[in-house]
Amino acid sequence: MFFFGKKESEIIKTFMKHLDAVEETLLAFRDFMSMYLDGEGDFEALAEKAVEAESKADRLRRSTETMMYSGAFLPNFRGDLLGLIESVDVIADRAETVVRLVNLQKTEFPDDIKEDVKEQVKISIKTYRALKKAIKTMFEDMDESAKCIVETEKLEHEEDELEWRLIRRLFSLDVDRAVKLEVRELIGLIGDIADLSEDASDRVEIILLKRRV
């Protein structure tokens, strides 16, 4: 277990709020994509909700970092934690980017792949949730955190396999090549959510390894 003072405990609490805000962004992103792909409902409002949630996450990231620069934690651990916070924040940014691009471009997803795109979004969010659990348990139960890291890697691999199947299917369809390229870019950005979650889990693993030494 990690043992910290009052200042460090407050920073960790703020970091936990940041993790929740990132998930809030991802859930708004999921709801936006589902509604957009179904062609029903006010997806514009959901797009705005995702943007607002990402801004909230960004504010919490800055607040956490500002508190840390005041001298909390030992220098080595402080650097590792700062890197972890920044790597998590990028996940929310990537989800917001997809929402903004889809909403701006009014992307025409071929009907044949819409359900697969929804599944890709779902698995990407599950990957983040595994990461989130790895981080939350990192401070209390290192063995449980290590299990969550393995789960994050497993889900990222699952998403990667789906992503390539989806791309192959996309390029087999009889649709305009410009549409294929636009959708291909978005599929890659959605996949980044899982990839970035795994990257962040690697940082958690390094922190755990240092604590075990």
Backbone as JSON, one array per atom type, in Angstrom:
{
  "sequence": "MFFFGKKESEIIKTFMKHLDAVEETLLAFRDFMSMYLDGEGDFEALAEKAVEAESKADRLRRSTETMMYSGAFLPNFRGDLLGLIESVDVIADRAETVVRLVNLQKTEFPDDIKEDVKEQVKISIKTYRALKKAIKTMFEDMDESAKCIVETEKLEHEEDELEWRLIRRLFSLDVDRAVKLEVRELIGLIGDIADLSEDASDRVEIILLKRRV",
  "N": [[0.83, -1.2, 0.0], [0.29, 2.36, -0.48], [1.44, 5.12, 1.38], [0.45, 8.25, 2.34], [0.59, 11.82, 3.02], [-1.64, 14.48, 4.15], [-1.8, 16.46, 2.12], [-1.01, 15.02, -0.16], [-3.04, 13.12, -0.21], [-5.26, 14.69, -0.83], [-4.62, 15.44, -3.42], [-4.73, 12.98, -4.71], [-7.46, 12.46, -4.45], [-8.48, 14.45, -6.13], [-7.42, 13.6, -8.52], [-8.84, 11.22, -8.81], [-11.37, 12.27, -9.29], [-10.82, 13.37, -11.75], [-10.45, 11.06, -13.28], [-13.09, 10.15, -13.26], [-14.31, 12.2, -14.69], [-13.16, 11.88, -17.19], [-14.28, 9.42, -17.88], [-16.93, 10.24, -17.97], [-16.84, 11.86, -20.22], [-16.33, 9.91, -22.14], [-18.68, 8.4, -22.01], [-20.58, 10.22, -22.89], [-19.63, 10.52, -25.45], [-20.05, 7.88, -26.37], [-22.89, 7.78, -26.28], [-23.48, 9.8, -28.08], [-22.38, 8.74, -30.48], [-23.95, 6.43, -30.78], [-26.54, 7.5, -31.11], [-26.11, 9.1, -33.35], [-25.37, 7.22, -35.3], [-27.72, 5.78, -35.43], [-29.33, 7.67, -36.45], [-31.21, 9.17, -35.12], [-32.76, 11.41, -32.76], [-31.41, 14.1, -30.66], [-28.46, 14.55, -31.42], [-26.71, 16.64, -31.53], [-26.88, 17.99, -29.1], [-25.77, 16.06, -27.45], [-23.21, 16.02, -28.45], [-22.29, 18.49, -27.58], [-22.39, 18.01, -24.86], [-20.36, 16.11, -24.57], [-18.14, 17.68, -25.23], [-18.19, 19.55, -23.14], [-17.77, 17.85, -20.96], [-15.18, 16.95, -21.48], [-13.81, 19.33, -21.2], [-14.18, 19.76, -18.48], [-12.72, 17.58, -17.48], [-10.21, 18.38, -18.31], [-9.82, 20.68, -16.79], [-9.72, 19.58, -14.24], [-7.44, 18.03, -14.52], [-5.47, 20.03, -14.81], [-5.74, 21.25, -12.32], [-4.96, 19.18, -10.6], [-2.3, 18.84, -11.39], [-1.24, 21.35, -10.76], [-1.44, 21.36, -7.97], [0.34, 19.31, -7.44], [2.78, 20.38, -8.26], [3.38, 21.94, -6.17], [5.02, 20.65, -4.52], [4.34, 18.21, -3.5], [4.56, 14.67, -2.84], [7.36, 12.42, -3.38], [10.08, 13.28, -5.57], [10.61, 11.35, -7.68], [8.32, 9.66, -7.74], [6.43, 11.64, -8.15], [6.95, 12.5, -10.78], [6.29, 10.18, -12.21], [3.56, 9.98, -11.62], [2.54, 12.37, -12.65], [3.02, 11.93, -15.37], [1.27, 9.8, -15.77], [-1.25, 10.98, -15.25], [-1.4, 12.85, -17.35], [-1.38, 11.11, -19.54], [-3.8, 9.8, -19.23], [-5.58, 11.9, -19.56], [-5.41, 12.48, -22.25], [-6.99, 10.55, -23.38], [-9.68, 11.35, -23.02], [-9.57, 13.6, -24.61], [-9.22, 12.46, -27.13], [-11.65, 11.16, -27.55], [-13.36, 13.36, -27.6], [-12.42, 14.58, -29.92], [-13.23, 12.77, -31.93], [-16.02, 13.07, -31.73], [-16.3, 15.79, -32.41], [-15.31, 15.78, -35.07], [-17.02, 13.96, -36.43], [-19.46, 15.27, -36.07], [-18.96, 17.7, -37.34], [-18.21, 16.96, -39.97], [-20.36, 15.5, -40.72], [-20.37, 12.72, -41.11], [-20.81, 9.94, -43.28], [-21.53, 6.97, -42.38], [-21.33, 3.73, -43.67], [-24.17, 1.56, -43.82], [-23.7, -1.15, -43.42], [-21.64, -1.38, -41.57], [-22.28, -0.1, -39.26], [-23.23, -1.25, -36.8], [-20.96, -2.63, -36.03], [-19.21, -0.53, -35.56], [-20.43, 0.62, -33.34], [-19.95, -1.46, -31.55], [-17.18, -1.35, -31.45], [-16.8, 1.12, -30.19], [-17.94, 0.48, -27.71], [-16.19, -1.55, -26.71], [-13.83, -0.1, -26.55], [-14.43, 1.71, -24.51], [-14.81, -0.07, -22.4], [-12.19, -0.9, -22.15], [-10.98, 1.43, -21.2], [-12.3, 1.57, -18.72], [-11.25, -0.62, -17.41], [-8.63, 0.23, -17.14], [-9.08, 2.47, -15.5], [-9.94, 1.23, -13.14], [-7.59, -0.11, -12.54], [-5.94, 2.03, -11.86], [-7.32, 3.16, -9.68], [-7.19, 1.11, -7.8], [-4.51, 0.89, -7.49], [-3.38, 2.35, -5.41], [-4.14, 1.0, -3.13], [-4.35, -1.8, -3.37], [-2.11, -3.58, -4.78], [-1.9, -6.03, -6.1], [-4.47, -6.49, -7.12], [-4.63, -4.3, -8.81], [-2.67, -5.02, -10.67], [-3.95, -7.18, -11.89], [-6.0, -5.84, -13.18], [-4.56, -4.42, -15.02], [-3.7, -6.44, -16.74], [-6.22, -7.14, -17.73], [-6.87, -4.79, -19.06], [-4.98, -4.85, -21.14], [-5.84, -7.18, -22.45], [-8.4, -6.42, -23.36], [-7.71, -4.3, -25.03], [-6.38, -5.68, -27.04], [-8.5, -7.17, -28.03], [-10.1, -5.13, -29.03], [-8.38, -4.17, -31.01], [-8.28, -6.31, -32.82], [-10.96, -6.33, -33.67], [-11.05, -3.81, -34.83], [-9.37, -4.06, -37.11], [-10.76, -6.0, -38.56], [-13.04, -4.57, -39.07], [-12.06, -2.51, -40.67], [-11.18, -3.95, -42.91], [-13.63, -4.91, -43.8], [-14.93, -2.51, -44.36], [-13.44, -1.52, -46.6], [-14.14, -3.37, -48.43], [-16.61, -2.78, -49.24], [-19.0, -1.41, -51.57], [-18.69, 1.56, -51.86], [-18.08, 5.12, -52.11], [-14.62, 6.02, -52.43], [-13.63, 8.2, -51.04], [-15.38, 8.39, -48.89], [-14.76, 5.98, -47.64], [-12.12, 6.51, -46.81], [-12.5, 8.64, -45.05], [-14.12, 7.48, -43.06], [-12.42, 5.45, -42.3], [-10.36, 6.89, -41.02], [-11.73, 7.81, -38.76], [-12.41, 5.4, -37.51], [-9.89, 4.59, -36.76], [-9.27, 6.61, -34.89], [-11.18, 6.13, -32.93], [-10.29, 3.63, -32.12], [-7.94, 4.46, -30.96], [-8.63, 5.18, -28.39], [-8.73, 2.83, -26.89], [-6.08, 2.01, -27.33], [-4.61, 4.11, -26.13], [-5.47, 3.81, -23.55], [-4.3, 1.39, -22.88], [-1.63, 2.17, -23.1], [-1.5, 3.96, -20.95], [-1.93, 2.16, -18.91], [0.44, 0.8, -18.95], [2.09, 2.65, -17.74], [1.05, 2.6, -15.18], [1.8, 0.03, -14.49], [4.58, 0.3, -14.39], [4.83, 2.01, -12.18], [3.88, 0.3, -10.18], [5.81, -1.74, -10.29], [8.08, -0.36, -9.42], [7.32, 0.18, -6.82], [7.38, -2.34, -5.76], [9.98, -3.05, -5.67]],
  "CA": [[0.0, 0.0, 0.0], [0.95, 3.65, -0.48], [1.11, 5.92, 2.56], [0.66, 9.65, 1.99], [0.1, 12.84, 3.93], [-2.91, 15.14, 3.84], [-1.7, 17.13, 0.81], [-1.0, 13.98, -1.19], [-4.38, 12.5, -0.24], [-6.15, 15.62, -1.55], [-4.26, 15.35, -4.84], [-5.26, 11.71, -5.21], [-8.91, 12.64, -4.57], [-8.72, 15.24, -7.33], [-7.11, 12.71, -9.64], [-9.98, 10.3, -8.95], [-12.42, 13.05, -9.95], [-10.4, 13.48, -13.14], [-10.78, 9.78, -13.9], [-14.54, 10.12, -13.46], [-14.65, 13.15, -15.75], [-12.77, 11.26, -18.45], [-15.32, 8.44, -18.18], [-18.12, 11.01, -18.34], [-16.62, 12.24, -21.62], [-16.47, 8.7, -22.96], [-20.08, 8.0, -22.04], [-21.25, 11.17, -23.78], [-19.15, 10.11, -26.77], [-20.79, 6.66, -26.71], [-24.3, 8.11, -26.54], [-23.5, 10.57, -29.33], [-22.16, 7.85, -31.61], [-25.12, 5.55, -30.93], [-27.64, 8.29, -31.65], [-25.74, 9.54, -34.69], [-25.43, 6.07, -36.2], [-29.12, 5.41, -35.6], [-30.0, 8.76, -37.17], [-32.37, 9.61, -34.34], [-32.5, 12.17, -31.55], [-30.64, 15.35, -30.68], [-27.05, 14.23, -31.2], [-25.98, 17.89, -31.36], [-26.82, 18.23, -27.65], [-24.82, 15.1, -26.89], [-21.88, 16.48, -28.86], [-21.94, 19.57, -26.65], [-22.17, 17.38, -23.56], [-19.02, 15.51, -24.61], [-17.17, 18.78, -25.21], [-18.2, 20.09, -21.78], [-17.16, 16.86, -20.06], [-13.74, 16.97, -21.74], [-13.3, 20.57, -20.59], [-14.16, 19.49, -17.04], [-11.57, 16.71, -17.24], [-9.0, 19.17, -18.51], [-9.67, 21.56, -15.62], [-9.29, 18.75, -13.12], [-6.03, 17.68, -14.77], [-4.63, 21.2, -14.47], [-5.8, 21.45, -10.87], [-4.14, 18.13, -9.99], [-0.9, 19.12, -11.67], [-0.85, 22.54, -9.99], [-1.25, 20.92, -6.59], [1.54, 18.48, -7.37], [3.96, 21.22, -8.43], [3.65, 22.63, -4.9], [6.04, 19.89, -3.82], [3.8, 16.97, -2.94], [5.17, 13.42, -3.27], [8.78, 12.38, -3.68], [10.28, 13.67, -6.98], [10.51, 10.23, -8.62], [6.92, 9.27, -7.85], [5.71, 12.79, -8.72], [7.1, 12.46, -12.23], [5.52, 9.05, -12.72], [2.13, 10.27, -11.48], [2.23, 13.42, -13.63], [2.95, 11.28, -16.68], [0.05, 9.0, -15.81], [-2.38, 11.9, -15.36], [-1.43, 13.4, -18.7], [-1.72, 10.04, -20.48], [-5.24, 9.55, -19.09], [-6.31, 13.05, -20.09], [-5.42, 12.38, -23.72], [-8.09, 9.66, -23.76], [-10.87, 12.19, -23.15], [-9.34, 14.47, -25.76], [-9.42, 11.69, -28.35], [-13.1, 10.96, -27.69], [-13.94, 14.64, -28.02], [-12.02, 14.79, -31.31], [-14.13, 11.97, -32.78], [-17.33, 13.73, -31.71], [-16.22, 17.04, -33.18], [-15.13, 15.47, -36.49], [-18.25, 13.37, -36.95], [-20.49, 16.3, -36.07], [-18.59, 18.71, -38.33], [-18.19, 16.39, -41.31], [-21.61, 14.76, -40.96], [-19.83, 11.5, -41.72], [-21.78, 8.95, -43.76], [-21.09, 5.61, -42.09], [-22.11, 2.72, -44.4], [-25.07, 0.8, -42.96], [-23.15, -2.48, -43.15], [-20.64, -1.41, -40.5], [-22.72, 0.72, -38.13], [-23.27, -2.02, -35.56], [-19.58, -2.93, -35.65], [-18.64, 0.7, -35.0], [-20.97, 0.7, -31.98], [-19.23, -2.44, -30.75], [-15.83, -0.82, -31.25], [-16.93, 2.14, -29.15], [-18.21, -0.23, -26.46], [-14.97, -2.22, -26.22], [-12.87, 0.95, -26.2], [-14.8, 2.23, -23.2], [-14.5, -1.14, -21.44], [-10.74, -0.87, -21.94], [-10.71, 2.55, -20.28], [-12.79, 1.26, -17.38], [-10.27, -1.52, -16.79], [-7.52, 1.11, -16.75], [-9.53, 3.28, -14.36], [-9.91, 0.37, -11.96], [-6.17, -0.36, -12.23], [-5.41, 3.22, -11.19], [-7.98, 3.34, -8.37], [-6.72, 0.08, -6.87], [-3.06, 1.0, -7.41], [-2.98, 2.93, -4.14], [-4.6, 0.2, -2.02], [-4.18, -3.24, -3.59], [-1.28, -3.68, -5.97], [-2.19, -7.27, -6.82], [-5.71, -6.26, -7.87], [-4.27, -3.36, -9.88], [-1.96, -5.79, -11.69], [-4.96, -7.95, -12.62], [-6.71, -4.9, -14.04], [-3.65, -4.09, -16.12], [-3.82, -7.57, -17.67], [-7.54, -7.02, -18.36], [-6.75, -3.68, -20.01], [-4.25, -5.36, -22.31], [-6.7, -8.14, -23.13], [-9.47, -5.69, -24.05], [-7.1, -3.54, -26.12], [-6.14, -6.64, -28.12], [-9.82, -7.48, -28.59], [-10.49, -3.97, -29.85], [-7.5, -4.11, -32.17], [-8.75, -7.33, -33.77], [-12.21, -5.84, -34.24], [-10.75, -2.65, -35.67], [-8.87, -4.49, -38.42], [-11.87, -6.65, -39.27], [-13.93, -3.49, -39.49], [-11.42, -1.8, -41.79], [-11.25, -4.83, -44.08], [-15.01, -4.93, -44.27], [-15.2, -1.19, -44.93], [-12.86, -1.39, -47.93], [-14.76, -4.34, -49.35], [-17.94, -2.27, -49.61], [-19.12, -0.62, -52.8], [-18.98, 2.96, -51.54], [-17.07, 6.05, -52.61], [-13.35, 5.89, -51.73], [-13.49, 9.32, -50.1], [-16.13, 7.99, -47.7], [-13.96, 4.95, -46.98], [-10.96, 7.12, -46.15], [-12.98, 9.44, -43.92], [-14.56, 6.56, -42.02], [-11.21, 4.75, -41.83], [-9.69, 7.76, -40.06], [-12.51, 7.83, -37.52], [-12.25, 4.09, -36.88], [-8.58, 4.63, -36.12], [-9.33, 7.49, -33.73], [-11.92, 5.41, -31.89], [-9.36, 2.62, -31.63], [-6.92, 5.11, -30.12], [-9.08, 5.22, -27.0], [-8.24, 1.58, -26.28], [-4.62, 2.02, -27.38], [-4.12, 5.05, -25.12], [-5.75, 3.22, -22.24], [-3.24, 0.41, -22.63], [-0.4, 2.93, -22.85], [-1.56, 4.46, -19.58], [-1.79, 1.01, -18.0], [1.88, 0.51, -18.89], [2.63, 3.57, -16.74], [0.64, 2.06, -13.88], [2.64, -1.15, -14.24], [5.92, 0.78, -13.99], [4.72, 2.5, -10.8], [3.77, -0.88, -9.32], [7.11, -2.41, -10.25], [8.98, 0.45, -8.59], [6.91, 0.03, -5.43], [7.69, -3.7, -5.29], [11.45, -3.2, -5.56]],
  "C": [[0.86, 1.25, 0.0], [0.52, 4.41, 0.77], [1.47, 7.38, 2.27], [0.13, 10.57, 3.07], [-1.19, 13.46, 3.43], [-2.89, 15.77, 2.45], [-1.75, 16.11, -0.32], [-2.37, 13.32, -1.34], [-5.37, 13.37, -1.0], [-5.88, 15.57, -3.05], [-4.84, 14.08, -5.45], [-6.78, 11.8, -5.38], [-9.26, 13.42, -5.84], [-8.45, 14.41, -8.58], [-8.25, 11.72, -9.87], [-11.17, 11.0, -9.62], [-12.1, 13.23, -11.44], [-10.72, 12.2, -13.89], [-12.28, 9.67, -14.2], [-14.96, 11.04, -14.59], [-14.27, 12.61, -17.12], [-13.83, 10.22, -18.85], [-16.61, 9.13, -18.6], [-18.03, 11.45, -19.81], [-16.86, 11.06, -22.54], [-17.93, 8.26, -23.07], [-20.91, 8.94, -22.93], [-20.88, 10.87, -25.23], [-19.9, 8.87, -27.25], [-22.23, 6.96, -27.09], [-24.44, 8.9, -27.84], [-23.37, 9.65, -30.53], [-23.36, 6.94, -31.85], [-26.28, 6.29, -31.58], [-27.36, 8.72, -33.09], [-25.87, 8.39, -35.69], [-26.86, 5.6, -36.44], [-29.91, 6.47, -36.36], [-31.22, 9.29, -36.45], [-31.91, 10.44, -33.15], [-31.63, 13.38, -31.75], [-29.17, 15.05, -30.4], [-26.19, 15.48, -31.07], [-25.81, 18.21, -29.87], [-25.82, 17.29, -26.98], [-23.39, 15.46, -27.26], [-21.4, 17.57, -27.91], [-21.64, 19.02, -25.26], [-20.78, 16.75, -23.48], [-17.94, 16.57, -24.52], [-17.06, 19.36, -23.79], [-17.52, 19.14, -20.8], [-15.64, 16.83, -20.24], [-13.1, 18.21, -21.13], [-13.19, 20.42, -19.08], [-12.96, 18.62, -16.68], [-10.28, 17.49, -17.34], [-8.74, 20.1, -17.32], [-9.17, 20.77, -14.42], [-7.84, 18.3, -13.28], [-5.12, 18.83, -14.37], [-4.59, 21.43, -12.97], [-4.91, 20.43, -10.15], [-2.66, 18.43, -10.18], [-0.4, 20.33, -10.88], [-0.58, 22.18, -8.54], [0.03, 20.12, -6.44], [2.81, 19.31, -7.47], [4.3, 21.99, -7.14], [4.66, 21.86, -4.05], [5.56, 18.61, -3.18], [4.49, 15.76, -3.58], [6.68, 13.54, -3.44], [8.98, 12.63, -5.17], [10.09, 12.53, -7.98], [9.06, 9.82, -8.84], [6.1, 10.4, -8.48], [5.78, 12.78, -10.24], [6.29, 11.34, -12.86], [4.02, 9.36, -12.7], [1.7, 11.37, -12.46], [2.1, 12.82, -15.03], [1.68, 10.47, -16.84], [-1.18, 9.89, -15.99], [-2.51, 12.44, -16.78], [-1.83, 12.34, -19.73], [-3.19, 9.68, -20.41], [-6.04, 10.68, -19.73], [-6.43, 13.01, -21.61], [-6.58, 11.5, -24.2], [-9.38, 10.45, -23.95], [-10.76, 13.09, -24.37], [-9.61, 13.73, -27.07], [-10.9, 11.45, -28.62], [-13.77, 12.23, -28.17], [-13.61, 14.92, -29.49], [-12.92, 14.03, -32.26], [-15.49, 12.64, -32.86], [-17.32, 14.98, -32.58], [-16.13, 16.75, -34.69], [-16.4, 14.91, -37.11], [-19.34, 14.43, -37.09], [-20.22, 17.36, -37.14], [-18.72, 18.18, -39.75], [-19.52, 15.75, -41.73], [-21.28, 13.46, -41.71], [-20.93, 10.51, -42.09], [-21.22, 7.55, -43.53], [-21.95, 4.63, -42.9], [-22.95, 1.88, -43.44], [-24.47, -0.53, -42.53], [-22.17, -2.53, -41.99], [-21.09, -0.66, -39.24], [-22.71, -0.04, -36.8], [-21.87, -2.38, -35.08], [-18.89, -1.71, -35.05], [-19.15, 0.89, -33.57], [-20.23, -0.26, -31.05], [-17.81, -1.98, -30.47], [-15.82, 0.23, -30.15], [-17.09, 1.48, -27.78], [-16.95, -0.86, -25.88], [-13.92, -1.19, -25.81], [-13.16, 1.51, -24.82], [-14.55, 1.19, -22.11], [-13.0, -1.17, -21.14], [-10.37, 0.26, -20.99], [-11.14, 2.22, -18.86], [-11.85, 0.29, -16.65], [-9.05, -0.73, -16.32], [-7.88, 1.9, -15.5], [-9.48, 2.47, -13.08], [-8.47, 0.06, -11.54], [-5.57, 0.81, -11.46], [-6.0, 3.36, -9.79], [-7.5, 2.32, -7.35], [-5.21, 0.14, -6.66], [-2.6, 1.47, -6.04], [-3.33, 2.05, -2.94], [-4.3, -1.3, -2.14], [-3.42, -3.46, -4.89], [-1.55, -4.94, -6.78], [-3.45, -7.12, -7.67], [-5.44, -5.31, -9.04], [-3.57, -4.09, -11.02], [-2.92, -6.62, -12.52], [-5.71, -7.05, -13.6], [-5.86, -4.47, -15.23], [-3.71, -5.18, -17.18], [-5.15, -7.5, -18.43], [-7.55, -5.89, -19.39], [-6.06, -4.12, -21.29], [-5.09, -6.32, -23.13], [-7.78, -7.43, -23.95], [-8.91, -4.86, -25.21], [-6.84, -4.45, -27.31], [-7.45, -7.0, -28.81], [-10.3, -6.34, -29.5], [-9.67, -3.89, -31.12], [-7.93, -5.11, -33.24], [-10.04, -6.88, -34.46], [-11.96, -4.69, -35.21], [-10.27, -3.07, -37.06], [-9.91, -5.23, -39.23], [-12.82, -5.59, -39.85], [-13.36, -2.75, -40.69], [-11.47, -2.65, -43.06], [-12.65, -4.86, -44.67], [-15.37, -3.6, -44.95], [-14.69, -1.09, -46.36], [-13.36, -2.44, -48.92], [-16.12, -3.85, -49.86], [-17.89, -1.44, -50.88], [-19.6, 0.79, -52.46], [-17.82, 3.82, -52.02], [-15.78, 5.96, -51.77], [-13.13, 7.02, -50.73], [-14.22, 9.02, -48.79], [-15.33, 6.94, -46.92], [-12.8, 5.56, -46.19], [-11.38, 7.95, -44.93], [-13.38, 8.54, -42.75], [-13.37, 5.8, -41.44], [-10.47, 5.6, -40.79], [-10.41, 7.75, -38.71], [-12.42, 6.51, -36.78], [-10.91, 4.04, -36.14], [-8.57, 5.48, -34.86], [-10.11, 6.84, -32.58], [-11.03, 4.33, -31.27], [-8.29, 3.19, -30.73], [-7.32, 5.14, -28.66], [-8.61, 3.98, -26.25], [-6.71, 1.56, -26.24], [-4.03, 2.91, -26.29], [-4.38, 4.54, -23.71], [-4.69, 2.18, -21.89], [-1.91, 1.11, -22.35], [-0.36, 3.45, -21.42], [-1.4, 3.33, -18.57], [-0.33, 0.58, -17.89], [2.55, 1.4, -17.84], [2.27, 3.11, -15.32], [1.53, 0.88, -13.51], [4.04, -0.74, -13.79], [5.9, 1.27, -12.55], [4.65, 1.32, -9.83], [5.11, -1.59, -9.17], [8.09, -1.67, -9.37], [8.62, 0.28, -7.11], [7.28, -1.34, -4.86], [9.19, -3.89, -5.06], [11.92, -2.82, -4.15]]
}
